[in-house]
């Protein structure tokens, strides 16, 4: 296996079967031949099988410079060390809790790379990446991203407080959790939203973990863009 160093000192593996895959835009149903990522979170959870036995599964979050992705290992294996950089081969991508998720199967190999490997620190990778609505929809969902757009309508008949957010590349239903529903979100308001994008019954949904109105400096161009599209 060969590897090439890219502009910022990070490497990618070369060759048809071993080309390193970025975590950005992993889609359910795909197989990942090879990816390099840092383990941001890892935990074990005991489950009970139909045979009445108990076993442990691993779950957590990995990240590279392009995205953060949840992972799950339904088969028992040694847990990767938090903050380590690992080479993952032969993983599968499935949908879990609405999100594209890396599944570590019996065929999956996890190789911890040396501390000499140049890779962004966890502090940088923990920050959410900014994504467009169009990108998130094309990729079948996205985990812990930032979307900037404008509120274009209110869904008054929805059982929960929901509005529609449009960023010019697409539109999603914005779902505000109960702890955020006291925030004033209204028609025409430019917002910056952090959360997860998942498929819903009729449209994609952005489940917010934080919502922030854009600053006054950005309000005028956002409103001009909004008026051009909707008037």
TORPA-4810 file (N, C-alpha, C, O; in nm, 3 decimals):
<nodes>
NODE_1_0.085_-0.120_0.000_0.000_0.000_0.000_0.088_0.124_0.000_0.180_0.137_0.082_X
NODE_2_0.060_0.215_-0.092_0.136_0.338_-0.100_0.053_0.452_-0.045_-0.069_0.442_-0.034_X
NODE_3_0.120_0.561_-0.011_0.046_0.677_0.034_0.112_0.804_-0.018_0.234_0.812_-0.030_X
NODE_4_0.028_0.903_-0.047_0.075_1.030_-0.098_0.045_1.139_0.002_-0.059_1.134_0.069_X
NODE_5_0.131_1.235_0.014_0.108_1.348_0.104_0.049_1.464_0.026_0.098_1.500_-0.081_X
NODE_6_-0.057_1.520_0.080_-0.125_1.629_0.014_-0.076_1.762_0.069_0.018_1.767_0.149_X
NODE_7_-0.140_1.870_0.026_-0.091_2.006_0.049_-0.067_2.037_0.196_0.033_2.101_0.229_X
NODE_8_-0.155_1.995_0.284_-0.145_2.034_0.425_-0.075_1.929_0.511_-0.083_1.933_0.634_X
NODE_9_-0.008_1.836_0.446_0.066_1.736_0.522_-0.015_1.613_0.554_0.038_1.518_0.611_X
NODE_10_-0.144_1.611_0.518_-0.227_1.495_0.543_-0.212_1.400_0.425_-0.184_1.443_0.313_X
NODE_11_-0.229_1.271_0.449_-0.203_1.176_0.344_-0.329_1.107_0.297_-0.431_1.104_0.365_X
NODE_12_-0.318_1.051_0.177_-0.424_0.964_0.126_-0.357_0.840_0.068_-0.246_0.847_0.014_X
NODE_13_-0.425_0.727_0.079_-0.370_0.604_0.024_-0.410_0.592_-0.122_-0.518_0.637_-0.161_X
NODE_14_-0.323_0.533_-0.203_-0.346_0.525_-0.346_-0.364_0.380_-0.389_-0.326_0.287_-0.318_X
NODE_15_-0.423_0.363_-0.508_-0.451_0.230_-0.557_-0.601_0.209_-0.560_-0.672_0.264_-0.477_X
NODE_16_-0.651_0.129_-0.655_-0.795_0.113_-0.673_-0.864_0.063_-0.548_-0.968_0.117_-0.508_X
NODE_17_-0.808_-0.040_-0.485_-0.876_-0.103_-0.372_-0.847_-0.033_-0.240_-0.915_-0.057_-0.140_X
NODE_18_-0.748_0.055_-0.240_-0.707_0.114_-0.113_-0.712_0.266_-0.114_-0.655_0.330_-0.026_X
NODE_19_-0.779_0.324_-0.214_-0.789_0.468_-0.219_-0.868_0.519_-0.099_-0.980_0.474_-0.075_X
NODE_20_-0.810_0.612_-0.025_-0.874_0.661_0.096_-0.997_0.743_0.061_-0.992_0.829_-0.026_X
NODE_21_-1.105_0.717_0.130_-1.232_0.783_0.105_-1.257_0.887_0.214_-1.246_0.857_0.333_X
NODE_22_-1.290_1.012_0.173_-1.329_1.112_0.270_-1.463_1.075_0.332_-1.545_1.007_0.270_X
NODE_23_-1.483_1.119_0.456_-1.609_1.090_0.523_-1.724_1.173_0.468_-1.841_1.139_0.488_X
NODE_24_-1.694_1.281_0.401_-1.797_1.365_0.342_-1.879_1.286_0.241_-1.824_1.219_0.153_X
NODE_25_-2.010_1.295_0.255_-2.104_1.237_0.157_-2.098_1.085_0.149_-2.111_1.029_0.040_X
NODE_26_-2.078_1.017_0.261_-2.098_0.873_0.264_-2.249_0.846_0.253_-2.328_0.910_0.321_X
NODE_27_-2.286_0.753_0.168_-2.428_0.724_0.146_-2.462_0.582_0.190_-2.384_0.490_0.167_X
NODE_28_-2.579_0.565_0.253_-2.622_0.431_0.294_-2.621_0.335_0.174_-2.665_0.369_0.065_X
NODE_29_-2.570_0.215_0.199_-2.561_0.115_0.094_-2.424_0.105_0.032_-2.396_0.010_-0.041_X
NODE_30_-2.336_0.201_0.061_-2.201_0.199_0.007_-2.109_0.112_0.093_-2.134_0.090_0.211_X
NODE_31_-2.004_0.064_0.030_-1.896_-0.002_0.102_-1.773_0.089_0.097_-1.743_0.147_-0.007_X
NODE_32_-1.704_0.101_0.209_-1.588_0.188_0.219_-1.462_0.101_0.222_-1.436_0.032_0.320_X
NODE_33_-1.385_0.106_0.114_-1.265_0.024_0.107_-1.161_0.071_0.207_-1.092_-0.010_0.268_X
NODE_34_-1.151_0.204_0.223_-1.045_0.257_0.307_-1.074_0.401_0.343_-1.109_0.481_0.256_X
NODE_35_-1.061_0.436_0.470_-1.073_0.574_0.513_-0.985_0.597_0.635_-0.968_0.507_0.718_X
NODE_36_-0.931_0.716_0.646_-0.847_0.753_0.760_-0.920_0.860_0.839_-0.964_0.960_0.782_X
NODE_37_-0.933_0.841_0.970_-1.011_0.934_1.051_-0.961_0.932_1.196_-0.888_0.843_1.238_X
NODE_38_-1.004_1.035_1.271_-0.970_1.041_1.413_-1.093_1.002_1.495_-1.205_1.042_1.463_X
NODE_39_-1.071_0.926_1.600_-1.179_0.884_1.688_-1.207_0.996_1.788_-1.124_1.027_1.873_X
NODE_40_-1.325_1.058_1.777_-1.360_1.168_1.867_-1.434_1.118_1.991_-1.415_1.171_2.101_X
NODE_41_-1.517_1.017_1.973_-1.591_0.959_2.086_-1.599_0.809_2.065_-1.612_0.762_1.952_X
NODE_42_-1.593_0.735_2.174_-1.612_0.591_2.168_-1.670_0.543_2.300_-1.629_0.587_2.408_X
NODE_43_-1.767_0.453_2.291_-1.832_0.399_2.412_-1.879_0.257_2.385_-1.896_0.216_2.270_X
NODE_44_-1.900_0.184_2.492_-1.952_0.049_2.482_-2.093_0.043_2.541_-2.125_0.115_2.635_X
NODE_45_-2.175_-0.043_2.482_-2.310_-0.060_2.534_-2.346_-0.208_2.530_-2.323_-0.275_2.429_X
NODE_46_-2.401_-0.259_2.637_-2.441_-0.399_2.644_-2.579_-0.416_2.582_-2.670_-0.337_2.608_X
NODE_47_-2.594_-0.519_2.500_-2.724_-0.551_2.442_-2.754_-0.698_2.468_-2.663_-0.777_2.494_X
NODE_48_-2.880_-0.733_2.462_-2.922_-0.872_2.483_-2.973_-0.928_2.352_-3.059_-0.869_2.286_X
NODE_49_-2.920_-1.042_2.313_-2.958_-1.106_2.188_-3.088_-1.183_2.206_-3.135_-1.202_2.318_X
NODE_50_-3.146_-1.228_2.093_-3.268_-1.306_2.098_-3.246_-1.439_2.168_-3.340_-1.500_2.220_X
NODE_51_-3.120_-1.484_2.169_-3.088_-1.610_2.237_-3.073_-1.590_2.387_-3.044_-1.686_2.459_X
NODE_52_-3.091_-1.468_2.436_-3.082_-1.442_2.578_-2.942_-1.414_2.627_-2.918_-1.406_2.747_X
NODE_53_-2.849_-1.400_2.535_-2.711_-1.371_2.573_-2.686_-1.220_2.573_-2.759_-1.143_2.510_X
NODE_54_-2.583_-1.181_2.644_-2.546_-1.040_2.650_-2.411_-1.021_2.582_-2.319_-1.100_2.601_X
NODE_55_-2.402_-0.914_2.502_-2.274_-0.882_2.438_-2.262_-0.731_2.428_-2.360_-0.659_2.441_X
NODE_56_-2.140_-0.685_2.405_-2.114_-0.543_2.398_-2.098_-0.498_2.253_-2.036_-0.566_2.172_X
NODE_57_-2.154_-0.382_2.223_-2.131_-0.320_2.093_-2.060_-0.187_2.115_-2.070_-0.126_2.222_X
NODE_58_-1.989_-0.143_2.013_-1.919_-0.015_2.018_-1.995_0.088_1.937_-2.054_0.056_1.834_X
NODE_59_-1.994_0.211_1.983_-2.050_0.319_1.905_-1.973_0.447_1.938_-1.909_0.456_2.043_X
NODE_60_-1.981_0.544_1.850_-1.910_0.669_1.874_-1.911_0.757_1.752_-2.001_0.747_1.668_X
NODE_61_-1.811_0.843_1.741_-1.801_0.940_1.632_-1.657_0.943_1.582_-1.563_0.945_1.661_X
NODE_62_-1.641_0.944_1.450_-1.510_0.963_1.388_-1.518_1.087_1.298_-1.627_1.130_1.261_X
NODE_63_-1.403_1.142_1.264_-1.402_1.263_1.183_-1.274_1.272_1.101_-1.170_1.218_1.139_X
NODE_64_-1.285_1.341_0.987_-1.167_1.384_0.912_-1.186_1.531_0.880_-1.270_1.597_0.941_X
NODE_65_-1.110_1.584_0.787_-1.118_1.727_0.757_-1.247_1.765_0.685_-1.277_1.883_0.670_X
NODE_66_-1.324_1.666_0.640_-1.444_1.695_0.561_-1.574_1.680_0.637_-1.673_1.745_0.603_X
NODE_67_-1.577_1.595_0.740_-1.705_1.568_0.806_-1.684_1.488_0.935_-1.578_1.431_0.959_X
NODE_68_-1.790_1.487_1.016_-1.801_1.395_1.130_-1.908_1.292_1.097_-2.009_1.324_1.035_X
NODE_69_-1.885_1.168_1.140_-1.978_1.060_1.108_-1.991_0.968_1.229_-1.891_0.935_1.292_X
NODE_70_-2.113_0.926_1.264_-2.129_0.826_1.370_-2.079_0.690_1.320_-2.080_0.663_1.200_X
NODE_71_-2.036_0.606_1.413_-2.001_0.469_1.378_-2.064_0.373_1.478_-2.097_0.410_1.590_X
NODE_72_-2.079_0.249_1.433_-2.134_0.143_1.518_-2.067_0.013_1.481_-2.049_-0.018_1.363_X
NODE_73_-2.029_-0.064_1.582_-1.975_-0.198_1.560_-2.069_-0.298_1.625_-2.062_-0.317_1.747_X
NODE_74_-2.156_-0.364_1.548_-2.246_-0.463_1.607_-2.177_-0.593_1.644_-2.235_-0.677_1.712_X
NODE_75_-2.051_-0.609_1.600_-1.973_-0.727_1.637_-1.873_-0.686_1.744_-1.825_-0.573_1.745_X
NODE_76_-1.842_-0.778_1.834_-1.749_-0.747_1.942_-1.607_-0.732_1.888_-1.561_-0.815_1.809_X
NODE_77_-1.540_-0.628_1.931_-1.402_-0.602_1.890_-1.338_-0.512_1.994_-1.406_-0.454_2.079_X
NODE_78_-1.206_-0.502_1.986_-1.134_-0.412_2.076_-1.168_-0.268_2.040_-1.166_-0.231_1.922_X
NODE_79_-1.197_-0.187_2.139_-1.238_-0.049_2.114_-1.118_0.034_2.072_-1.011_0.023_2.132_X
NODE_80_-1.132_0.117_1.968_-1.024_0.210_1.934_-1.010_0.314_2.043_-1.107_0.351_2.109_X
NODE_81_-0.890_0.362_2.062_-0.863_0.459_2.168_-0.912_0.596_2.124_-0.888_0.639_2.011_X
NODE_82_-0.981_0.664_2.214_-1.028_0.799_2.184_-0.910_0.889_2.147_-0.805_0.884_2.212_X
NODE_83_-0.926_0.970_2.045_-0.829_1.065_1.993_-0.723_0.999_1.905_-0.635_1.068_1.855_X
NODE_84_-0.730_0.869_1.886_-0.633_0.803_1.798_-0.675_0.822_1.653_-0.793_0.842_1.623_X
NODE_85_-0.577_0.814_1.562_-0.603_0.817_1.418_-0.601_0.673_1.368_-0.506_0.600_1.392_X
NODE_86_-0.707_0.634_1.299_-0.720_0.495_1.258_-0.741_0.485_1.107_-0.802_0.572_1.045_X
NODE_87_-0.689_0.377_1.051_-0.715_0.340_0.914_-0.826_0.235_0.916_-0.807_0.126_0.970_X
NODE_88_-0.940_0.268_0.859_-1.055_0.179_0.856_-1.067_0.121_0.716_-1.071_0.195_0.618_X
NODE_89_-1.073_-0.011_0.706_-1.092_-0.075_0.577_-1.213_-0.169_0.583_-1.241_-0.230_0.686_X
NODE_90_-1.283_-0.178_0.469_-1.396_-0.270_0.453_-1.509_-0.243_0.552_-1.564_-0.337_0.610_X
NODE_91_-1.543_-0.118_0.570_-1.660_-0.083_0.651_-1.781_-0.067_0.557_-1.765_-0.051_0.436_X
NODE_92_-1.899_-0.070_0.615_-2.022_-0.050_0.539_-2.090_0.078_0.588_-2.070_0.121_0.701_X
NODE_93_-2.171_0.137_0.501_-2.248_0.256_0.538_-2.395_0.218_0.541_-2.451_0.174_0.441_X
NODE_94_-2.457_0.237_0.657_-2.600_0.210_0.673_-2.664_0.331_0.739_-2.596_0.418_0.793_X
NODE_95_-2.796_0.335_0.733_-2.867_0.444_0.798_-2.906_0.401_0.940_-2.964_0.294_0.960_X
NODE_96_-2.874_0.486_1.038_-2.909_0.461_1.177_-2.956_0.592_1.238_-2.888_0.694_1.229_X
NODE_97_-3.072_0.588_1.299_-3.134_0.710_1.354_-3.145_0.818_1.247_-3.134_0.937_1.277_X
NODE_98_-3.166_0.776_1.123_-3.181_0.869_1.013_-3.051_0.915_0.950_-3.055_0.981_0.846_X
NODE_99_-2.937_0.883_1.009_-2.809_0.936_0.964_-2.724_0.830_0.895_-2.723_0.715_0.939_X
NODE_100_-2.651_0.865_0.788_-2.550_0.774_0.733_-2.446_0.743_0.842_-2.389_0.833_0.902_X
NODE_101_-2.424_0.613_0.865_-2.340_0.569_0.976_-2.242_0.462_0.928_-2.279_0.374_0.851_X
NODE_102_-2.117_0.471_0.974_-2.018_0.368_0.944_-2.044_0.244_1.030_-2.050_0.254_1.153_X
NODE_103_-2.059_0.130_0.967_-2.076_0.004_1.039_-1.949_-0.078_1.026_-1.901_-0.104_0.916_X
NODE_104_-1.894_-0.119_1.141_-1.777_-0.205_1.144_-1.823_-0.349_1.155_-1.874_-0.391_1.259_X
NODE_105_-1.807_-0.427_1.047_-1.850_-0.565_1.043_-1.734_-0.658_1.078_-1.626_-0.612_1.115_X
NODE_106_-1.756_-0.788_1.065_-1.649_-0.884_1.091_-1.535_-0.868_0.991_-1.421_-0.902_1.020_X
NODE_107_-1.567_-0.816_0.871_-1.465_-0.797_0.769_-1.390_-0.665_0.785_-1.290_-0.641_0.718_X
NODE_108_-1.437_-0.579_0.873_-1.376_-0.448_0.889_-1.247_-0.457_0.971_-1.241_-0.526_1.073_X
NODE_109_-1.145_-0.386_0.924_-1.018_-0.380_0.995_-0.994_-0.238_1.044_-1.015_-0.142_0.971_X
NODE_110_-0.950_-0.226_1.171_-0.915_-0.097_1.229_-0.767_-0.101_1.266_-0.726_-0.179_1.352_X
NODE_111_-0.688_-0.016_1.201_-0.545_-0.010_1.228_-0.510_0.127_1.284_-0.529_0.229_1.218_X
NODE_112_-0.460_0.129_1.406_-0.420_0.255_1.468_-0.289_0.300_1.405_-0.191_0.226_1.401_X
NODE_113_-0.288_0.424_1.356_-0.168_0.478_1.293_-0.079_0.543_1.399_-0.126_0.578_1.507_X
NODE_114_0.046_0.559_1.368_0.144_0.608_1.466_0.117_0.754_1.500_0.051_0.826_1.426_X
NODE_115_0.169_0.794_1.614_0.153_0.933_1.657_0.228_1.030_1.567_0.206_1.151_1.573_X
NODE_116_0.317_0.977_1.482_0.391_1.063_1.389_0.306_1.102_1.269_0.342_1.194_1.195_X
NODE_117_0.193_1.034_1.250_0.105_1.066_1.138_0.047_1.206_1.155_-0.010_1.237_1.260_X
NODE_118_0.061_1.289_1.053_0.007_1.424_1.060_-0.142_1.421_1.030_-0.184_1.374_0.924_X
NODE_119_-0.221_1.471_1.125_-0.366_1.472_1.111_-0.420_1.581_1.202_-0.363_1.605_1.308_X
NODE_120_-0.529_1.648_1.163_-0.579_1.758_1.246_-0.613_1.711_1.387_-0.658_1.598_1.405_X
NODE_121_-0.592_1.795_1.488_-0.624_1.758_1.626_-0.775_1.750_1.647_-0.853_1.804_1.568_X
NODE_122_-0.814_1.683_1.755_-0.955_1.664_1.784_-1.028_1.796_1.801_-1.144_1.809_1.761_X
NODE_123_-0.960_1.896_1.859_-1.024_2.025_1.881_-1.072_2.089_1.751_-1.177_2.153_1.748_X
NODE_124_-0.995_2.070_1.644_-1.036_2.124_1.513_-1.148_2.041_1.453_-1.240_2.096_1.393_X
NODE_125_-1.140_1.910_1.467_-1.237_1.822_1.404_-1.372_1.822_1.476_-1.473_1.784_1.416_X
NODE_126_-1.374_1.863_1.601_-1.501_1.869_1.675_-1.592_1.980_1.624_-1.714_1.974_1.641_X
NODE_127_-1.533_2.081_1.561_-1.614_2.193_1.513_-1.702_2.147_1.397_-1.655_2.075_1.309_X
NODE_128_-1.829_2.189_1.396_-1.918_2.148_1.286_-1.877_2.214_1.156_-1.835_2.330_1.155_X
NODE_129_-1.889_2.142_1.046_-1.858_2.195_0.915_-1.981_2.265_0.857_-2.094_2.220_0.878_X
NODE_130_-1.959_2.373_0.785_-2.069_2.440_0.717_-2.103_2.363_0.590_-2.013_2.328_0.512_X
NODE_131_-2.231_2.336_0.568_-2.277_2.264_0.450_-2.398_2.334_0.393_-2.469_2.405_0.464_X
NODE_132_-2.422_2.315_0.265_-2.543_2.367_0.204_-2.654_2.264_0.217_-2.629_2.145_0.234_X
NODE_133_-2.777_2.311_0.209_-2.891_2.220_0.213_-2.885_2.123_0.096_-2.911_2.004_0.111_X
NODE_134_-2.851_2.176_-0.022_-2.843_2.090_-0.140_-2.744_1.977_-0.123_-2.774_1.863_-0.161_X
NODE_135_-2.627_2.005_-0.066_-2.527_1.901_-0.041_-2.581_1.796_0.056_-2.569_1.676_0.032_X
NODE_136_-2.641_1.842_0.166_-2.690_1.750_0.268_-2.797_1.657_0.211_-2.800_1.538_0.243_X
NODE_137_-2.884_1.710_0.126_-2.989_1.628_0.067_-2.930_1.528_-0.032_-2.967_1.411_-0.031_X
NODE_138_-2.838_1.573_-0.116_-2.775_1.483_-0.214_-2.701_1.369_-0.146_-2.692_1.259_-0.200_X
NODE_139_-2.647_1.395_-0.027_-2.571_1.293_0.045_-2.660_1.204_0.132_-2.610_1.114_0.199_X
NODE_140_-2.790_1.229_0.132_-2.881_1.146_0.210_-2.884_1.179_0.357_-2.929_1.098_0.438_X
NODE_141_-2.836_1.299_0.394_-2.833_1.340_0.534_-2.695_1.385_0.575_-2.598_1.365_0.502_X
NODE_142_-2.685_1.446_0.692_-2.556_1.495_0.741_-2.560_1.508_0.893_-2.664_1.540_0.951_X
NODE_143_-2.445_1.482_0.956_-2.434_1.481_1.102_-2.361_1.606_1.150_-2.252_1.636_1.103_X
NODE_144_-2.420_1.676_1.245_-2.360_1.790_1.314_-2.296_1.890_1.216_-2.174_1.904_1.211_X
NODE_145_-2.382_1.957_1.140_-2.335_2.055_1.044_-2.395_2.192_1.077_-2.482_2.204_1.163_X
NODE_146_-2.347_2.294_1.008_-2.401_2.429_1.020_-2.461_2.468_0.885_-2.397_2.454_0.781_X
NODE_147_-2.585_2.516_0.889_-2.654_2.562_0.768_-2.696_2.706_0.790_-2.752_2.741_0.894_X
NODE_148_-2.668_2.789_0.691_-2.711_2.928_0.696_-2.816_2.952_0.588_-2.792_2.922_0.471_X
NODE_149_-2.931_3.006_0.626_-3.038_3.028_0.530_-3.142_3.122_0.584_-3.118_3.193_0.682_X
NODE_150_-3.258_3.124_0.522_-3.365_3.215_0.556_-3.494_3.137_0.582_-3.523_3.041_0.511_X
NODE_151_-3.570_3.178_0.682_-3.699_3.117_0.709_-3.797_3.166_0.603_-3.821_3.286_0.589_X
NODE_152_-3.855_3.070_0.527_-3.942_3.109_0.415_-4.089_3.078_0.438_-4.174_3.125_0.363_X
NODE_153_-4.122_2.999_0.541_-4.263_2.975_0.573_-4.274_2.910_0.709_-4.177_2.853_0.760_X
NODE_154_-4.392_2.917_0.767_-4.423_2.851_0.893_-4.523_2.739_0.867_-4.616_2.756_0.788_X
NODE_155_-4.504_2.626_0.932_-4.597_2.514_0.920_-4.691_2.518_1.039_-4.667_2.453_1.141_X
NODE_156_-4.797_2.594_1.026_-4.886_2.620_1.140_-4.958_2.495_1.188_-4.992_2.485_1.305_X
NODE_157_-4.981_2.400_1.097_-5.057_2.281_1.135_-4.970_2.171_1.194_-5.021_2.067_1.235_X
NODE_158_-4.838_2.193_1.198_-4.749_2.089_1.250_-4.766_2.074_1.401_-4.783_2.173_1.471_X
NODE_159_-4.763_1.950_1.452_-4.778_1.929_1.596_-4.663_1.986_1.677_-4.681_2.016_1.796_X
NODE_160_-4.545_2.002_1.615_-4.430_2.063_1.681_-4.398_2.192_1.606_-4.442_2.213_1.493_X
NODE_161_-4.322_2.279_1.671_-4.287_2.405_1.606_-4.190_2.377_1.491_-4.074_2.340_1.512_X
NODE_162_-4.240_2.396_1.370_-4.159_2.372_1.252_-4.173_2.488_1.156_-4.280_2.547_1.142_X
NODE_163_-4.063_2.519_1.089_-4.062_2.619_0.983_-3.980_2.562_0.867_-3.916_2.458_0.881_X
NODE_164_-3.983_2.631_0.754_-3.906_2.588_0.638_-3.788_2.682_0.621_-3.804_2.804_0.618_X
NODE_165_-3.669_2.624_0.609_-3.546_2.700_0.589_-3.494_2.677_0.448_-3.488_2.562_0.402_X
NODE_166_-3.457_2.783_0.380_-3.406_2.776_0.243_-3.273_2.853_0.238_-3.263_2.965_0.288_X
NODE_167_-3.172_2.790_0.177_-3.043_2.860_0.166_-3.005_2.889_0.021_-2.890_2.924_-0.007_X
NODE_168_-3.100_2.875_-0.070_-3.072_2.900_-0.211_-3.033_2.776_-0.288_-3.041_2.775_-0.410_X
NODE_169_-2.990_2.669_-0.217_-2.955_2.543_-0.283_-3.060_2.436_-0.258_-3.058_2.331_-0.323_X
NODE_170_-3.151_2.462_-0.168_-3.256_2.367_-0.134_-3.327_2.411_-0.007_-3.288_2.509_0.057_X
NODE_171_-3.431_2.337_0.028_-3.511_2.372_0.146_-3.529_2.250_0.234_-3.541_2.137_0.185_X
NODE_172_-3.530_2.273_0.365_-3.555_2.167_0.462_-3.654_2.218_0.566_-3.669_2.338_0.588_X
NODE_173_-3.723_2.123_0.628_-3.806_2.157_0.743_-3.714_2.173_0.863_-3.635_2.083_0.893_X
NODE_174_-3.724_2.285_0.931_-3.642_2.310_1.050_-3.723_2.272_1.173_-3.826_2.333_1.202_X
NODE_175_-3.676_2.172_1.245_-3.742_2.125_1.365_-3.669_2.180_1.487_-3.550_2.153_1.507_X
NODE_176_-3.740_2.257_1.568_-3.682_2.313_1.689_-3.717_2.222_1.807_-3.835_2.204_1.837_X
NODE_177_-3.619_2.166_1.874_-3.646_2.087_1.993_-3.712_2.171_2.101_-3.712_2.294_2.095_X
NODE_178_-3.768_2.104_2.199_-3.846_2.173_2.302_-3.764_2.281_2.373_-3.819_2.386_2.407_X
NODE_179_-3.635_2.257_2.395_-3.554_2.355_2.468_-3.522_2.479_2.385_-3.468_2.576_2.438_X
NODE_180_-3.554_2.477_2.254_-3.529_2.592_2.168_-3.656_2.662_2.123_-3.651_2.760_2.049_X
NODE_181_-3.772_2.611_2.167_-3.897_2.663_2.111_-3.938_2.798_2.166_-4.036_2.856_2.120_X
NODE_182_-3.864_2.848_2.265_-3.895_2.982_2.314_-3.823_3.089_2.231_-3.841_3.208_2.253_X
NODE_183_-3.740_3.044_2.135_-3.671_3.139_2.049_-3.767_3.193_1.944_-3.855_3.120_1.896_X
NODE_184_-3.751_3.317_1.908_-3.836_3.380_1.808_-3.777_3.354_1.669_-3.675_3.412_1.632_X
NODE_185_-3.842_3.267_1.593_-3.802_3.235_1.457_-3.920_3.269_1.367_-4.027_3.209_1.380_X
NODE_186_-3.901_3.363_1.276_-4.015_3.413_1.200_-3.983_3.420_1.051_-3.868_3.410_1.010_X
NODE_187_-4.088_3.439_0.972_-4.078_3.447_0.826_-3.981_3.558_0.783_-3.989_3.672_0.829_X
NODE_188_-3.889_3.522_0.693_-3.792_3.618_0.642_-3.668_3.634_0.726_-3.580_3.713_0.691_X
NODE_189_-3.658_3.562_0.835_-3.545_3.577_0.928_-3.423_3.497_0.880_-3.435_3.376_0.861_X
NODE_190_-3.306_3.561_0.860_-3.183_3.487_0.830_-3.131_3.419_0.957_-3.122_3.484_1.062_X
NODE_191_-3.097_3.291_0.948_-3.054_3.217_1.066_-2.932_3.132_1.034_-2.905_3.097_0.919_X
NODE_192_-2.860_3.099_1.139_-2.748_3.005_1.134_-2.786_2.890_1.227_-2.803_2.910_1.347_X
NODE_193_-2.798_2.770_1.172_-2.851_2.656_1.247_-2.746_2.545_1.251_-2.685_2.511_1.150_X
NODE_194_-2.727_2.490_1.369_-2.642_2.371_1.386_-2.733_2.253_1.417_-2.825_2.264_1.497_X
NODE_195_-2.706_2.140_1.352_-2.788_2.023_1.379_-2.763_1.911_1.280_-2.662_1.911_1.209_X
NODE_196_-2.856_1.814_1.276_-2.847_1.698_1.189_-2.955_1.705_1.082_-3.068_1.744_1.111_X
NODE_197_-2.920_1.668_0.960_-3.018_1.660_0.851_-3.051_1.514_0.827_-2.963_1.432_0.801_X
NODE_198_-3.181_1.480_0.837_-3.227_1.342_0.820_-3.348_1.341_0.728_-3.420_1.441_0.719_X
NODE_199_-3.373_1.229_0.658_-3.492_1.222_0.573_-3.618_1.211_0.658_-3.622_1.136_0.756_X
NODE_200_-3.721_1.285_0.620_-3.851_1.277_0.685_-3.952_1.208_0.596_-3.915_1.151_0.493_X
NODE_201_-4.078_1.214_0.635_-4.181_1.145_0.557_-4.197_1.209_0.420_-4.206_1.138_0.319_X
NODE_202_-4.202_1.341_0.415_-4.225_1.411_0.288_-4.109_1.499_0.245_-4.104_1.543_0.130_X
NODE_203_-4.017_1.527_0.334_-3.905_1.616_0.303_-3.793_1.593_0.403_-3.812_1.528_0.506_X
NODE_204_-3.675_1.646_0.372_-3.565_1.635_0.467_-3.586_1.732_0.583_-3.643_1.840_0.566_X
NODE_205_-3.540_1.691_0.701_-3.561_1.767_0.823_-3.426_1.803_0.884_-3.339_1.717_0.896_X
NODE_206_-3.410_1.928_0.921_-3.292_1.974_0.994_-3.329_1.982_1.142_-3.400_2.073_1.183_X
NODE_207_-3.281_1.886_1.220_-3.310_1.881_1.363_-3.208_1.968_1.434_-3.091_1.931_1.444_X
NODE_208_-3.251_2.083_1.482_-3.159_2.184_1.534_-3.110_2.150_1.674_-3.186_2.102_1.758_X
NODE_209_-2.981_2.175_1.697_-2.926_2.173_1.832_-2.897_2.314_1.881_-2.885_2.337_2.001_X
NODE_210_-2.886_2.408_1.787_-2.875_2.551_1.821_-2.922_2.633_1.702_-2.906_2.592_1.587_X
NODE_211_-2.980_2.748_1.731_-3.029_2.839_1.628_-2.985_2.980_1.666_-3.004_3.023_1.780_X
NODE_212_-2.926_3.050_1.571_-2.880_3.186_1.597_-2.920_3.276_1.482_-2.896_3.243_1.366_X
NODE_213_-2.981_3.392_1.515_-3.014_3.489_1.411_-2.885_3.549_1.358_-2.790_3.571_1.433_X
NODE_214_-2.881_3.574_1.228_-2.763_3.633_1.169_-2.744_3.776_1.220_-2.839_3.840_1.264_X
NODE_215_-2.621_3.825_1.213_-2.589_3.958_1.263_-2.652_4.065_1.174_-2.690_4.038_1.061_X
NODE_216_-2.661_4.186_1.227_-2.719_4.296_1.151_-2.639_4.323_1.023_-2.695_4.366_0.922_X
NODE_217_-2.509_4.299_1.028_-2.425_4.325_0.910_-2.464_4.237_0.793_-2.452_4.277_0.677_X
NODE_218_-2.511_4.115_0.823_-2.547_4.023_0.716_-2.695_4.026_0.684_-2.740_3.960_0.590_X
NODE_219_-2.772_4.101_0.761_-2.917_4.100_0.746_-2.961_4.155_0.610_-3.047_4.096_0.546_X
NODE_220_-2.903_4.269_0.566_-2.948_4.333_0.443_-2.924_4.246_0.320_-3.018_4.225_0.243_X
NODE_221_-2.801_4.193_0.298_-2.783_4.107_0.179_-2.868_3.982_0.185_-2.917_3.937_0.081_X
NODE_222_-2.887_3.923_0.304_-2.971_3.805_0.316_-3.115_3.838_0.278_-3.179_3.761_0.206_X
NODE_223_-3.166_3.953_0.326_-3.302_3.991_0.296_-3.318_4.022_0.147_-3.419_3.987_0.088_X
NODE_224_-3.218_4.087_0.087_-3.224_4.114_-0.057_-3.231_3.985_-0.137_-3.309_3.973_-0.231_X
NODE_225_-3.150_3.887_-0.098_-3.152_3.757_-0.165_-3.287_3.689_-0.147_-3.342_3.630_-0.240_X
NODE_226_-3.340_3.699_-0.024_-3.469_3.639_0.005_-3.579_3.702_-0.079_-3.662_3.631_-0.135_X
NODE_227_-3.581_3.834_-0.089_-3.685_3.905_-0.163_-3.675_3.875_-0.314_-3.777_3.866_-0.383_X
NODE_228_-3.553_3.859_-0.363_-3.536_3.827_-0.505_-3.595_3.690_-0.538_-3.648_3.670_-0.647_X
NODE_229_-3.585_3.596_-0.444_-3.634_3.462_-0.470_-3.783_3.448_-0.449_-3.848_3.367_-0.516_X
NODE_230_-3.840_3.525_-0.357_-3.978_3.501_-0.317_-4.074_3.616_-0.343_-4.188_3.612_-0.297_X
NODE_231_-4.031_3.719_-0.414_-4.122_3.828_-0.450_-4.113_3.857_-0.599_-4.182_3.946_-0.649_X
</nodes>
